[in-house]
């Protein structure tokens, strides 16, 4: 082999090594992203502490508060009507 061919082969080998290093970096980043996505999925879909479970709990609490408010409002209206009726009679 002549000197030019060896130089070209060494340059090609160096470029190939850089390409392999870059592919390895991309592979590592892809694995990191897959782990992050798995953590996000767990945080969202976990039936006990995920976002959907929290929303379900908040909706349940909201329903209970709404019922209590209706009971309180009905009682206040009833007491008000009783006061009005007892002051007339």
N, C-alpha and C positions, 0 to 999 in steps of 0.2 A: 504494500500500500504506500502511496505517496503521502507527502506531508499535508497536502490540501485535503485529501480524503480523510485523513486522521483528524484534522482540525474540524472538518465539517461533521464528522461522526461524533466528536467530543461536544460540539455545540448542540447537535441534535440530542445527545444523551443528557446534557445539562437542561435543555428545554423540556425533555421528557420527565426529568426529575422534578422540575418546578411544577409541571402539570400534575404529576402524581401528588406532590405536596398540597397543591390547591384542591385536588379532588379529596384528599384526606381531610382538609379543613372543612370543605363543604359537607362531607359525611359527618364530621363531628357536630357541626352546626345543625344538621338535619336531626341527629339523635337528640340534641339539646332541645330543639323545637318539639319533637315528639314527646319528650318528657314533660315539657311545659303544657302542651295540649292535653296530655293525660291528667295533669294536675287541675287544669281548668275544667275538664269534663267531670272530674271527681267533685270539685267545688260546686258545680252547677247541678249535677244529677244525684248527688249523694242523698238517699232517702231520709236520713236523719238530720243532717246539718247543711244540706245544700241550699242553693238559692230557692229552688222550688219548694222545699220543705219550709223555709222561712216565709215565703209568700203565703203558703197554705196556712201557717200559724197566724200570720197577720190578718188574713181574710176571716179566719175563725174568730179571732179577737174582735175584729170589726163587727161581725155579726152579733156577738155577745153584747158588745157595748150598745149597739143599735137597739137590741131588745130591752136592755136596762133603761135606756133613754125613753123608749116608748112607755114603759111601766111608770117611770117617774113623771112624765108629762101627763099621762092619764090620771095619776094620783093627784097631781097639782090642779088639773082642771076639775076633778071631782071635788077636791077640798074648796076650790074657789066657788064652784056652784053651790056647795053646801053652805058656805058663808053667805052668799047672796040670798039663797032661799031662807036661811034662818034669820037674816036681818029683816026680810020682808014679813015673815010670819010671826 
